[in-house]
């Protein structure tokens, strides 16, 4: 990073006059620390946030500055060319732009990285379903007990085991839940999409589900994936907050879950540590794996964002830096890929290949640089992975989920959310890793506690806002 920052300062010494002071943190502590820093009014000029963290809550509390004036503005050509109007419209919150939206496509497939060399050693066919994946993990247990069969980290099993077959055009639930409410609700709409029929969550009584039409009248429709998490938890490391990538690239784990775009860098690091090793991908969404059209649900919103806190004394300088970053491929490449000729080389049209020194600069692009127009495709991917990446880059691969333009405003129930969310998040962390076999009973206990803390007030406000959005013409 020091080399990249030095090159940035050399390139901009006569124009921007900006020095970047980047503060890094562990993923599992960052979220809570940022809450405290915002509450304390700490001086920070740019910040990473996301809907799956605190974005809507922090906007509702007035912590972030609106950025509308910087986009579609001739004075900021980098922002104008890198963020088309359609992208901006999809990422408005309460009608305003508060973020620099970071995305390379509308999705980056959740994928299982599998040690291909071990699979072939065990005489197994290429994995095409979860049953075959389980057989692979059992073979690792039997033949290589020194290796963790399946490495997972703080996002647990992520989207594995979810129902991807039913398109969410008349309901919203995991993995397309509406964020900002402090808990994850399963929102169900009428067939014509004009009325909210209900919003359930983990541990709600059976009677609450019975009020909904089939198949939403059974809680297991939304939560049976927790049984599969428990079933597969025997294969994971004791420390579920381990870094998945570190486990895979050091050869300590035979498989890991992550975004498909990252496999080539992970494979390079693995081969440096274990020369005889190799990786292949298993896309666990069946429709995506077979590359069916209109198979992937999206709200067209970015999963990750950069924001400018209200306390920043350098808003203009921050936005000038972001504009510079997106003003040219060369500027963008410097931060996303490193120094050309040292960390990477151009190959073909809008592609790149890694050098042996690429492992020395592994920037988390989703935190600053991901962009569908500027982010290059890694030519080191195998042919199958390249096909998947091209598939997920195609507009024709997606369908629009219900209420794609809706954003929940947490301000009316911010006190209740502050009470409810920590308890819900703690429970969710455990169930995501499959570490609670009695999740139904414990979920009911949690639900009773959350109701005492204000869950019902949040639910009523959520339903009220969604219905108002529909009544105003939203869909």
VOPAGU-2260 file (C-alpha; in pm, 1 decimal, decimal comma):
REM VOPAGU-2260
SITE   aa  ch    i         X         Y         Z
SITE  UNK   A    0       0,0       0,0       0,0
SITE  UNK   A    1     286,9     238,5      74,4
SITE  UNK   A    2     408,7     209,3    -285,7
SITE  UNK   A    3      63,3     283,1    -423,4
SITE  UNK   A    4      14,8     586,5    -198,4
SITE  UNK   A    5     359,7     718,4    -292,3
SITE  UNK   A    6     275,7     682,3    -662,0
SITE  UNK   A    7     -59,1     855,3    -606,7
SITE  UNK   A    8     111,3    1149,2    -436,2
SITE  UNK   A    9     368,6    1171,4    -715,5
SITE  UNK   A   10      97,4    1179,5    -981,8
SITE  UNK   A   11    -114,5    1440,9    -804,9
SITE  UNK   A   12     145,0    1661,5    -631,4
SITE  UNK   A   13      73,5    1953,9    -863,9
SITE  UNK   A   14    -306,5    1910,3    -879,4
SITE  UNK   A   15    -487,8    1756,9    -582,7
SITE  UNK   A   16    -244,6    1832,6    -299,2
SITE  UNK   A   17    -401,7    1547,3    -100,6
SITE  UNK   A   18    -237,3    1302,5     137,7
SITE  UNK   A   19    -435,5     990,2     222,3
SITE  UNK   A   20    -428,8     850,9     574,7
SITE  UNK   A   21    -603,8     513,0     557,7
SITE  UNK   A   22    -711,2     336,4     875,5
SITE  UNK   A   23    -778,5     -37,6     854,4
SITE  UNK   A   24    -965,3    -259,8    1099,8
SITE  UNK   A   25   -1076,8    -617,9    1147,2
SITE  UNK   A   26   -1409,3    -695,7     981,7
SITE  UNK   A   27   -1567,5    -833,5    1299,1
SITE  UNK   A   28   -1489,6    -518,1    1504,3
SITE  UNK   A   29   -1520,2    -246,3    1239,3
SITE  UNK   A   30   -1899,6    -221,3    1245,2
SITE  UNK   A   31   -1929,6    -156,4    1617,7
SITE  UNK   A   32   -1634,2      81,6    1622,5
SITE  UNK   A   33   -1784,7     291,9    1346,5
SITE  UNK   A   34   -2110,3     322,9    1542,4
SITE  UNK   A   35   -1915,5     460,4    1836,5
SITE  UNK   A   36   -1708,0     695,7    1620,5
SITE  UNK   A   37   -2018,9     841,0    1456,9
SITE  UNK   A   38   -2193,6     885,9    1791,4
SITE  UNK   A   39   -1883,4    1064,6    1923,7
SITE  UNK   A   40   -1857,3    1291,0    1618,4
SITE  UNK   A   41   -1503,6    1176,2    1544,1
SITE  UNK   A   42   -1324,5    1348,6    1255,2
SITE  UNK   A   43   -1329,9    1102,7     961,4
SITE  UNK   A   44   -1340,6    1217,1     599,4
SITE  UNK   A   45   -1450,8     900,4     420,3
SITE  UNK   A   46   -1601,6     582,6     553,9
SITE  UNK   A   47   -1705,9     240,2     431,7
SITE  UNK   A   48   -2065,7     141,4     503,5
SITE  UNK   A   49   -2333,3     -85,5     359,7
SITE  UNK   A   50   -2698,5    -177,2     401,9
SITE  UNK   A   51   -2585,9    -499,7     568,5
SITE  UNK   A   52   -2405,7    -282,7     824,4
SITE  UNK   A   53   -2544,6      56,6     938,2
SITE  UNK   A   54   -2604,8     257,9     620,9
SITE  UNK   A   55   -2977,5     330,8     655,2
SITE  UNK   A   56   -2957,4     378,8    1031,6
SITE  UNK   A   57   -2668,5     622,5    1003,9
SITE  UNK   A   58   -2837,8     818,0     726,7
SITE  UNK   A   59   -3153,6     830,8     935,8
SITE  UNK   A   60   -2953,5     973,6    1224,6
SITE  UNK   A   61   -2803,3    1241,1    1001,1
SITE  UNK   A   62   -2444,8    1111,6    1015,3
SITE  UNK   A   63   -2374,7    1123,4     638,5
SITE  UNK   A   64   -2368,1    1414,5     395,1
SITE  UNK   A   65   -2579,0    1414,5      75,6
SITE  UNK   A   66   -2365,2    1399,2    -238,5
SITE  UNK   A   67   -2617,0    1474,9    -515,7
SITE  UNK   A   68   -2431,5    1785,8    -637,9
SITE  UNK   A   69   -2118,7    1589,5    -730,4
SITE  UNK   A   70   -2279,6    1341,2    -971,0
SITE  UNK   A   71   -2384,3    1425,8   -1327,7
SITE  UNK   A   72   -2172,8    1737,2   -1281,3
SITE  UNK   A   73   -1931,1    1859,0   -1552,0
SITE  UNK   A   74   -1686,9    1968,3   -1280,8
SITE  UNK   A   75   -1651,6    1602,6   -1179,1
SITE  UNK   A   76   -1609,0    1412,3   -1507,4
SITE  UNK   A   77   -1481,1    1099,5   -1336,0
SITE  UNK   A   78   -1799,0    1061,7   -1133,4
SITE  UNK   A   79   -2014,4    1147,1   -1433,4
SITE  UNK   A   80   -1866,5     879,0   -1658,3
SITE  UNK   A   81   -1835,2     603,7   -1396,0
SITE  UNK   A   82   -2185,3     633,5   -1245,3
SITE  UNK   A   83   -2465,2     645,3   -1505,6
SITE  UNK   A   84   -2802,3     790,1   -1410,1
SITE  UNK   A   85   -2963,9     445,5   -1377,1
SITE  UNK   A   86   -2706,2     343,1   -1115,1
SITE  UNK   A   87   -2757,7     667,2    -924,5
SITE  UNK   A   88   -3136,9     632,9    -929,6
SITE  UNK   A   89   -3117,3     278,5    -791,7
SITE  UNK   A   90   -2899,6     391,4    -501,1
SITE  UNK   A   91   -3098,9     689,6    -376,1
SITE  UNK   A   92   -3217,4     681,2     -16,7
SITE  UNK   A   93   -3516,6     897,4      67,9
SITE  UNK   A   94   -3469,5    1062,0    -271,0
SITE  UNK   A   95   -3109,9    1169,0    -204,2
SITE  UNK   A   96   -2765,2    1033,6    -291,2
SITE  UNK   A   97   -2556,5     972,7      18,6
SITE  UNK   A   98   -2306,9     722,7    -119,2
SITE  UNK   A   99   -2047,8     641,0    -378,8
SITE  UNK   A  100   -2194,8     301,3    -478,8
SITE  UNK   A  101   -1937,0      23,6    -519,9
SITE  UNK   A  102   -2022,3    -267,8    -746,4
SITE  UNK   A  103   -1870,4    -451,8   -1041,1
SITE  UNK   A  104   -2196,9    -622,2   -1137,1
SITE  UNK   A  105   -2541,2    -652,0    -982,6
SITE  UNK   A  106   -2412,8    -964,9    -810,8
SITE  UNK   A  107   -2087,7   -1140,9    -729,5
SITE  UNK   A  108   -2184,4   -1504,4    -694,7
SITE  UNK   A  109   -2147,0   -1671,9    -361,2
SITE  UNK   A  110   -1922,8   -1963,0    -454,5
SITE  UNK   A  111   -1747,9   -2254,6    -288,9
SITE  UNK   A  112   -1376,5   -2280,3    -366,0
SITE  UNK   A  113   -1279,6   -2648,0    -373,1
SITE  UNK   A  114    -936,6   -2809,6    -371,7
SITE  UNK   A  115    -948,8   -2966,9    -714,8
SITE  UNK   A  116    -633,3   -3171,6    -651,7
SITE  UNK   A  117    -791,0   -3333,7    -344,1
SITE  UNK   A  118   -1116,9   -3406,4    -525,2
SITE  UNK   A  119    -926,4   -3582,0    -802,5
SITE  UNK   A  120    -711,8   -3764,6    -545,7
SITE  UNK   A  121   -1031,3   -3906,2    -390,5
SITE  UNK   A  122   -1161,6   -4010,8    -733,4
SITE  UNK   A  123   -1470,0   -3788,5    -712,2
SITE  UNK   A  124   -1646,7   -3623,2   -1008,8
SITE  UNK   A  125   -1664,9   -3244,6   -1038,3
SITE  UNK   A  126   -1913,0   -3126,1    -777,5
SITE  UNK   A  127   -2256,6   -3028,5    -908,2
SITE  UNK   A  128   -2475,3   -3030,0    -594,2
SITE  UNK   A  129   -2462,4   -3011,7    -215,6
SITE  UNK   A  130   -2483,5   -3388,6    -173,6
SITE  UNK   A  131   -2165,0   -3433,1    -376,8
SITE  UNK   A  132   -2001,6   -3151,1    -181,8
SITE  UNK   A  133   -2082,2   -3327,1     145,1
SITE  UNK   A  134   -1922,6   -3648,4      13,6
SITE  UNK   A  135   -1608,4   -3446,1     -66,8
SITE  UNK   A  136   -1596,2   -3305,6     288,0
SITE  UNK   A  137   -1636,3   -3654,4     433,6
SITE  UNK   A  138   -1348,1   -3777,9     216,8
SITE  UNK   A  139   -1130,5   -3497,9     355,4
SITE  UNK   A  140   -1220,7   -3606,8     709,7
SITE  UNK   A  141   -1128,8   -3966,6     631,2
SITE  UNK   A  142    -815,1   -3915,8     423,9
SITE  UNK   A  143    -666,4   -3584,1     539,4
SITE  UNK   A  144    -764,4   -3531,4     905,0
SITE  UNK   A  145    -495,6   -3261,6     936,8
SITE  UNK   A  146    -697,9   -3039,0     699,5
SITE  UNK   A  147   -1015,9   -2850,3     795,4
SITE  UNK   A  148   -1276,9   -2977,8     548,2
SITE  UNK   A  149   -1463,5   -2647,3     508,9
SITE  UNK   A  150   -1331,9   -2308,1     616,9
SITE  UNK   A  151   -1589,9   -2043,0     699,4
SITE  UNK   A  152   -1549,2   -1698,4     855,4
SITE  UNK   A  153   -1759,2   -1423,4    1007,0
SITE  UNK   A  154   -2023,8   -1444,7     732,4
SITE  UNK   A  155   -2082,9   -1810,4     815,3
SITE  UNK   A  156   -2235,9   -2023,0     541,2
SITE  UNK   A  157   -2355,2   -1697,8     376,9
SITE  UNK   A  158   -2614,3   -1773,4     103,6
SITE  UNK   A  159   -2561,9   -2149,1     100,4
SITE  UNK   A  160   -2882,0   -2355,5     141,2
SITE  UNK   A  161   -3120,3   -2065,7      66,0
SITE  UNK   A  162   -3416,3   -2110,6    -166,7
SITE  UNK   A  163   -3314,7   -1953,3    -497,0
SITE  UNK   A  164   -3582,7   -2130,9    -699,4
SITE  UNK   A  165   -3877,4   -1909,3    -600,8
SITE  UNK   A  166   -3829,6   -1566,0    -753,4
SITE  UNK   A  167   -3892,7   -1287,3    -506,0
SITE  UNK   A  168   -4137,0   -1083,5    -712,3
SITE  UNK   A  169   -4415,3   -1092,7    -449,8
SITE  UNK   A  170   -4213,9   -1128,4    -132,4
SITE  UNK   A  171   -3877,4   -1027,0      15,4
SITE  UNK   A  172   -3674,4   -1255,0     239,5
SITE  UNK   A  173   -3317,9   -1384,0     262,2
SITE  UNK   A  174   -3107,2   -1357,1      57,4
SITE  UNK   A  175   -3289,4   -1041,4     -61,8
SITE  UNK   A  176   -3405,2    -909,5     274,1
SITE  UNK   A  177   -3481,2    -537,0     312,9
SITE  UNK   A  178   -3219,8    -391,2     546,1
SITE  UNK   A  179   -3232,1    -116,4     805,7
SITE  UNK   A  180   -3493,2    -268,0    1038,1
SITE  UNK   A  181   -3255,7    -418,7    1294,8
SITE  UNK   A  182   -3396,3    -767,3    1231,7
SITE  UNK   A  183   -3459,2    -956,8     908,6
SITE  UNK   A  184   -3828,0    -963,6     817,0
SITE  UNK   A  185   -3995,0   -1191,1     563,6
SITE  UNK   A  186   -4225,3    -946,2     384,4
SITE  UNK   A  187   -4516,2   -1095,1     186,6
SITE  UNK   A  188   -4728,2    -905,1     -68,7
SITE  UNK   A  189   -5061,8    -980,8    -230,5
SITE  UNK   A  190   -5058,3   -1140,4    -575,7
SITE  UNK   A  191   -5118,4    -803,9    -740,0
SITE  UNK   A  192   -4835,7    -650,2    -535,6
SITE  UNK   A  193   -5058,1    -374,4    -397,9
SITE  UNK   A  194   -5098,1    -483,2     -36,0
SITE  UNK   A  195   -4866,0    -596,0     242,8
SITE  UNK   A  196   -5002,8    -921,5     384,4
SITE  UNK   A  197   -4751,9    -953,4     666,7
SITE  UNK   A  198   -4393,1    -940,4     786,6
SITE  UNK   A  199   -4263,2   -1231,2     993,4
SITE  UNK   A  200   -3928,3   -1298,7    1155,1
SITE  UNK   A  201   -3739,5   -1573,0    1338,1
SITE  UNK   A  202   -3930,2   -1722,6    1632,4
SITE  UNK   A  203   -4269,5   -1573,5    1550,5
SITE  UNK   A  204   -4559,4   -1797,7    1666,1
SITE  UNK   A  205   -4706,6   -2042,8    1414,2
SITE  UNK   A  206   -5032,2   -1844,7    1426,2
SITE  UNK   A  207   -4854,6   -1544,1    1271,7
SITE  UNK   A  208   -4740,7   -1753,2     975,9
SITE  UNK   A  209   -5081,9   -1920,0     940,8
SITE  UNK   A  210   -5231,2   -1582,5     844,0
SITE  UNK   A  211   -5023,3   -1582,1     524,8
SITE  UNK   A  212   -5096,6   -1771,8     200,7
SITE  UNK   A  213   -4903,6   -2087,4     117,0
SITE  UNK   A  214   -4609,9   -2144,6     103,0
SITE  UNK   A  215   -4539,8   -1851,7     335,9
SITE  UNK   A  216   -4768,1   -1996,0     607,5
SITE  UNK   A  217   -4490,5   -2224,7     734,4
SITE  UNK   A  218   -4184,9   -2079,3     910,2
SITE  UNK   A  219   -3966,2   -2353,3     763,5
SITE  UNK   A  220   -4022,8   -2206,2     418,5
SITE  UNK   A  221   -3800,7   -1919,3     530,9
SITE  UNK   A  222   -3573,2   -2089,8     783,9
SITE  UNK   A  223   -3515,3   -2456,0     695,4
SITE  UNK   A  224   -3168,0   -2357,4     568,9
SITE  UNK   A  225   -3067,0   -2345,5     936,7
SITE  UNK   A  226   -3103,3   -2724,5     954,6
SITE  UNK   A  227   -2853,6   -2762,5     670,0
SITE  UNK   A  228   -2614,8   -2522,6     843,1
SITE  UNK   A  229   -2626,2   -2739,4    1155,6
SITE  UNK   A  230   -2574,1   -3052,3     944,9
SITE  UNK   A  231   -2262,2   -2907,3     777,5
SITE  UNK   A  232   -2121,0   -2743,1    1092,5
SITE  UNK   A  233   -1926,0   -3061,5    1174,8
SITE  UNK   A  234   -1689,8   -2972,1     887,4
SITE  UNK   A  235   -1601,2   -2616,7     989,6
SITE  UNK   A  236   -1313,9   -2481,4    1207,1
SITE  UNK   A  237   -1357,0   -2430,8    1580,3
SITE  UNK   A  238   -1290,3   -2061,3    1539,1
SITE  UNK   A  239   -1571,6   -1949,5    1307,4
SITE  UNK   A  240   -1426,9   -1598,1    1294,6
SITE  UNK   A  241   -1117,6   -1725,3    1116,8
SITE  UNK   A  242   -1023,1   -1559,8     789,5
SITE  UNK   A  243   -1158,5   -1794,7     522,5
SITE  UNK   A  244    -911,5   -1685,5     258,9
SITE  UNK   A  245    -614,1   -1740,9     491,1
SITE  UNK   A  246    -734,0   -2094,0     569,2
SITE  UNK   A  247    -766,9   -2180,4     199,5
SITE  UNK   A  248    -448,0   -2016,4      67,9
SITE  UNK   A  249    -230,0   -2180,1     333,8
SITE  UNK   A  250    -372,4   -2524,0     258,1
SITE  UNK   A  251    -530,3   -2552,9     603,7
SITE  UNK   A  252    -881,5   -2588,2     457,6
SITE  UNK   A  253    -997,9   -2803,2     166,5
SITE  UNK   A  254   -1277,9   -2564,1      70,4
SITE  UNK   A  255   -1404,6   -2216,6     147,2
SITE  UNK   A  256   -1693,8   -1987,5      58,9
SITE  UNK   A  257   -1654,5   -1647,7    -106,6
SITE  UNK   A  258   -1725,6   -1426,3    -407,0
SITE  UNK   A  259   -1642,1   -1586,4    -740,9
SITE  UNK   A  260   -1443,8   -1285,2    -864,3
SITE  UNK   A  261   -1176,0   -1350,0    -602,3
SITE  UNK   A  262   -1079,0   -1705,0    -694,8
SITE  UNK   A  263    -781,3   -1627,4    -920,2
SITE  UNK   A  264    -597,9   -1431,7    -650,4
SITE  UNK   A  265    -677,5   -1698,6    -393,4
SITE  UNK   A  266    -554,6   -1968,7    -631,0
SITE  UNK   A  267    -227,6   -1781,6    -688,5
SITE  UNK   A  268    -163,4   -1750,4    -315,0
SITE  UNK   A  269    -248,6   -2117,3    -259,3
SITE  UNK   A  270      -6,6   -2234,7    -527,9
SITE  UNK   A  271     268,2   -2022,0    -371,6
SITE  UNK   A  272     215,7   -2201,9     -39,9
SITE  UNK   A  273     122,4   -2548,9    -172,5
SITE  UNK   A  274     261,2   -2584,5    -528,9
SITE  UNK   A  275      75,4   -2907,1    -605,7
SITE  UNK   A  276    -263,5   -2760,2    -504,1
SITE  UNK   A  277    -534,2   -2625,5    -734,1
SITE  UNK   A  278    -880,3   -2471,3    -693,3
SITE  UNK   A  279   -1208,8   -2492,7    -880,3
SITE  UNK   A  280   -1548,2   -2330,9    -820,9
SITE  UNK   A  281   -1886,2   -2473,4    -727,3
SITE  UNK   A  282   -2165,1   -2216,0    -773,6
SITE  UNK   A  283   -2429,6   -2329,9    -526,3
SITE  UNK   A  284   -2720,9   -2136,5    -678,6
SITE  UNK   A  285   -2850,1   -2401,4    -921,9
SITE  UNK   A  286   -2996,5   -2153,0   -1171,3
SITE  UNK   A  287   -2677,4   -1946,2   -1174,2
SITE  UNK   A  288   -2457,3   -2254,7   -1205,8
SITE  UNK   A  289   -2648,2   -2357,9   -1517,9
SITE  UNK   A  290   -2645,1   -1991,9   -1634,3
SITE  UNK   A  291   -3019,4   -1960,7   -1687,0
SITE  UNK   A  292   -3159,0   -1623,5   -1804,1
SITE  UNK   A  293   -3336,8   -1396,5   -1552,9
SITE  UNK   A  294   -3221,1   -1621,9   -1271,3
SITE  UNK   A  295   -3061,1   -1382,2   -1023,5
SITE  UNK   A  296   -3265,9   -1145,5    -813,0
SITE  UNK   A  297   -3141,1    -788,8    -769,9
SITE  UNK   A  298   -3263,6    -453,0    -645,5
SITE  UNK   A  299   -2991,4    -287,5    -858,4
SITE  UNK   A  300   -2850,1    -133,8    -540,9
SITE  UNK   A  301   -2484,2    -148,3    -444,5
SITE  UNK   A  302   -2390,6    -387,1    -165,2
SITE  UNK   A  303   -2103,5    -164,3     -55,7
SITE  UNK   A  304   -2052,4     210,7     -35,6
SITE  UNK   A  305   -1824,4     500,8      50,1
SITE  UNK   A  306   -1985,6     782,1     251,3
SITE  UNK   A  307   -1877,2    1125,5     378,2
SITE  UNK   A  308   -1954,9    1173,2     749,8
SITE  UNK   A  309   -2122,1    1498,7     850,8
SITE  UNK   A  310   -1821,7    1574,2    1073,6
SITE  UNK   A  311   -1573,9    1569,5     783,1
SITE  UNK   A  312   -1380,4    1892,2     734,0
SITE  UNK   A  313   -1260,7    1780,7     389,7
SITE  UNK   A  314   -1571,2    1695,4     189,9
SITE  UNK   A  315   -1449,5    1876,5    -121,3
SITE  UNK   A  316   -1104,6    1716,7    -109,1
SITE  UNK   A  317   -1259,1    1372,4     -53,7
SITE  UNK   A  318   -1484,8    1404,8    -355,7
SITE  UNK   A  319   -1198,5    1539,8    -566,8
SITE  UNK   A  320   -1001,5    1228,3    -477,4
SITE  UNK   A  321   -1293,6    1000,9    -569,0
SITE  UNK   A  322   -1338,4    1191,7    -895,5
SITE  UNK   A  323    -966,2    1147,7    -973,6
SITE  UNK   A  324    -988,4     776,7    -891,7
SITE  UNK   A  325   -1270,1     722,7   -1143,4
SITE  UNK   A  326   -1147,0     971,6   -1403,8
SITE  UNK   A  327    -928,2     724,6   -1593,6
SITE  UNK   A  328    -850,1     354,1   -1615,4
SITE  UNK   A  329    -490,7     426,2   -1514,8
SITE  UNK   A  330    -591,6     600,8   -1192,8
SITE  UNK   A  331    -844,8     331,8   -1110,5
SITE  UNK   A  332    -603,7      48,6   -1193,9
SITE  UNK   A  333    -342,5     191,5    -956,5
SITE  UNK   A  334    -561,5     146,2    -649,3
SITE  UNK   A  335    -752,7    -165,9    -754,4
SITE  UNK   A  336    -464,3    -366,8    -905,5
SITE  UNK   A  337    -141,1    -195,9    -801,0
SITE  UNK   A  338     149,2     -79,3   -1013,3
SITE  UNK   A  339     136,2    -193,3   -1375,0
SITE  UNK   A  340     439,7    -400,5   -1467,2
SITE  UNK   A  341     501,1    -489,3   -1103,0
SITE  UNK   A  342     173,6    -629,2    -970,2
SITE  UNK   A  343     -13,8    -681,2   -1297,0
SITE  UNK   A  344       1,8    -655,5   -1678,2
SITE  UNK   A  345    -261,7    -575,4   -1937,8
SITE  UNK   A  346    -390,7    -868,1   -2140,1
SITE  UNK   A  347    -653,8    -836,8   -2407,5
SITE  UNK   A  348    -946,1    -598,5   -2400,5
SITE  UNK   A  349   -1016,4    -467,5   -2050,5
SITE  UNK   A  350    -844,3    -765,7   -1888,9
SITE  UNK   A  351    -532,5    -816,7   -1681,4
SITE  UNK   A  352    -300,1   -1091,7   -1567,4
SITE  UNK   A  353    -122,8   -1114,6   -1235,5
SITE  UNK   A  354     254,0   -1118,4   -1190,9
SITE  UNK   A  355     437,8   -1320,0    -924,7
SITE  UNK   A  356     429,3   -1000,4    -714,2
SITE  UNK   A  357      49,2    -962,5    -729,5
SITE  UNK   A  358      24,1   -1131,6    -390,0
SITE  UNK   A  359     207,4    -832,8    -237,9
SITE  UNK   A  360     -85,3    -601,2    -313,7
SITE  UNK   A  361    -428,7    -749,4    -247,8
SITE  UNK   A  362    -655,0    -448,8    -221,1
SITE  UNK   A  363   -1019,0    -516,2    -112,8
SITE  UNK   A  364   -1177,2    -358,1    -420,5
SITE  UNK   A  365   -1528,6    -378,0    -277,3
SITE  UNK   A  366   -1424,9    -111,1     -23,1
SITE  UNK   A  367   -1326,6     160,8    -272,7
SITE  UNK   A  368   -1293,1      77,0    -642,1
SITE  UNK   A  369   -1544,5    -181,5    -769,6
SITE  UNK   A  370   -1712,9     -39,5   -1078,4
SITE  UNK   A  371   -1883,5    -207,4   -1376,8
SITE  UNK   A  372   -1716,4      26,8   -1628,3
SITE  UNK   A  373   -1362,6      40,0   -1489,1
SITE  UNK   A  374   -1290,4    -284,8   -1301,3
SITE  UNK   A  375   -1088,6    -519,6   -1523,9
SITE  UNK   A  376   -1154,4    -891,7   -1562,7
SITE  UNK   A  377    -878,7   -1122,8   -1446,3
SITE  UNK   A  378    -747,9   -1322,0   -1743,6
SITE  UNK   A  379    -598,0   -1580,8   -1507,6
SITE  UNK   A  380    -942,3   -1730,3   -1441,2
SITE  UNK   A  381   -1002,5   -2075,9   -1586,9
SITE  UNK   A  382   -1247,5   -2101,7   -1875,6
SITE  UNK   A  383   -1542,3   -2210,1   -1660,1
SITE  UNK   A  384   -1497,1   -1922,4   -1415,9
SITE  UNK   A  385   -1465,0   -1675,2   -1703,2
SITE  UNK   A  386   -1797,9   -1798,5   -1838,6
SITE  UNK   A  387   -1959,1   -1742,4   -1498,1
SITE  UNK   A  388   -1811,4   -1393,5   -1473,7
SITE  UNK   A  389   -1938,3   -1305,5   -1819,7
SITE  UNK   A  390   -2279,6   -1446,6   -1726,5
SITE  UNK   A  391   -2304,4   -1236,0   -1410,8
SITE  UNK   A  392   -2198,0    -926,8   -1608,0
SITE  UNK   A  393   -2494,6    -967,5   -1845,2
SITE  UNK   A  394   -2811,9    -765,8   -1780,3
SITE  UNK   A  395   -3012,4   -1061,3   -1911,2
SITE  UNK   A  396   -2907,2   -1274,9   -1614,3
SITE  UNK   A  397   -3111,3   -1071,4   -1364,3
SITE  UNK   A  398   -3469,8   -1012,5   -1259,3
SITE  UNK   A  399   -3589,1    -722,3   -1046,0
SITE  UNK   A  400   -3701,5    -819,8    -695,2
SITE  UNK   A  401   -4018,0    -673,4    -547,2
SITE  UNK   A  402   -3989,9    -328,2    -384,7
SITE  UNK   A  403   -3651,2    -274,0    -546,4
SITE  UNK   A  404   -3674,5     101,9    -496,7
SITE  UNK   A  405   -3787,3      92,1    -133,5
SITE  UNK   A  406   -3555,3     199,3     147,9
SITE  UNK   A  407   -3664,9     176,3     509,7
SITE  UNK   A  408   -3632,0     492,2     718,7
SITE  UNK   A  409   -3531,9     376,7    1068,9
SITE  UNK   A  410   -3561,8     718,9    1231,6
SITE  UNK   A  411   -3914,7     669,2    1380,6
SITE  UNK   A  412   -3804,3     352,1    1561,6
SITE  UNK   A  413   -3432,7     414,0    1608,2
SITE  UNK   A  414   -3453,5     362,1    1986,8
SITE  UNK   A  415   -3622,1      24,2    1944,9
SITE  UNK   A  416   -3373,6     -79,4    1675,0
SITE  UNK   A  417   -3083,0      13,0    1904,0
SITE  UNK   A  418   -3223,7    -228,0    2163,7
SITE  UNK   A  419   -3324,9    -507,9    1928,6
SITE  UNK   A  420   -3038,8    -524,2    1678,7
SITE  UNK   A  421   -2750,5    -626,6    1911,8
SITE  UNK   A  422   -2946,5    -925,5    2043,7
SITE  UNK   A  423   -3059,6   -1026,0    1696,5
SITE  UNK   A  424   -2710,1    -990,9    1547,8
SITE  UNK   A  425   -2557,8   -1205,6    1823,4
SITE  UNK   A  426   -2810,0   -1481,9    1757,9
SITE  UNK   A  427   -2767,1   -1448,9    1382,0
SITE  UNK   A  428   -2389,6   -1488,1    1407,8
SITE  UNK   A  429   -2439,0   -1822,7    1581,5
SITE  UNK   A  430   -2703,8   -1955,4    1344,3
SITE  UNK   A  431   -2511,3   -1844,4    1034,0
SITE  UNK   A  432   -2235,3   -2084,2    1139,3
SITE  UNK   A  433   -2480,3   -2364,3    1223,4
SITE  UNK   A  434   -2372,2   -2367,6    1587,8
SITE  UNK   A  435   -2720,5   -2380,7    1742,1
SITE  UNK   A  436   -2890,5   -2716,3    1677,8
SITE  UNK   A  437   -3193,8   -2603,1    1880,6
SITE  UNK   A  438   -3234,7   -2285,7    1674,5
SITE  UNK   A  439   -3614,7   -2316,1    1663,2
SITE  UNK   A  440   -3652,1   -2319,8    2041,4
SITE  UNK   A  441   -3383,0   -2056,5    2093,9
SITE  UNK   A  442   -3536,9   -1845,7    1818,4
SITE  UNK   A  443   -3869,7   -1848,0    2001,0
SITE  UNK   A  444   -3700,3   -1735,8    2321,5
SITE  UNK   A  445   -3518,6   -1460,5    2133,4
SITE  UNK   A  446   -3843,9   -1350,0    1970,7
SITE  UNK   A  447   -4013,6   -1310,9    2308,8
SITE  UNK   A  448   -3722,1   -1099,6    2429,7
SITE  UNK   A  449   -3721,7    -885,6    2114,5
SITE  UNK   A  450   -4093,3    -818,3    2156,2
SITE  UNK   A  451   -4024,6    -683,3    2503,7
SITE  UNK   A  452   -3753,9    -458,7    2352,4
SITE  UNK   A  453   -3975,7    -310,0    2079,9
SITE  UNK   A  454   -3995,0    -559,5    1792,2
SITE  UNK   A  455   -4365,8    -503,3    1732,9
SITE  UNK   A  456   -4324,5    -128,6    1701,0
SITE  UNK   A  457   -4049,1    -182,9    1441,2
SITE  UNK   A  458   -4265,1    -433,3    1252,5
SITE  UNK   A  459   -4564,7    -198,8    1243,5
SITE  UNK   A  460   -4349,0      90,3    1119,1
SITE  UNK   A  461   -4189,7    -134,1     854,3
SITE  UNK   A  462   -4528,5    -248,0     720,0
SITE  UNK   A  463   -4659,2     109,4     730,9
SITE  UNK   A  464   -4367,8     245,3     527,8
SITE  UNK   A  465   -4382,5     -33,7     268,9
SITE  UNK   A  466   -4756,8      12,3     217,8
SITE  UNK   A  467   -4711,3     389,1     182,7
SITE  UNK   A  468   -4438,3     326,2     -76,2
SITE  UNK   A  469   -4669,8      95,6    -275,9
SITE  UNK   A  470   -4961,9     339,4    -248,2
SITE  UNK   A  471   -4740,4     615,7    -389,8
SITE  UNK   A  472   -4670,4     407,3    -701,1
SITE  UNK   A  473   -4359,4     218,8    -591,2
SITE  UNK   A  474   -4301,6    -142,6    -686,7
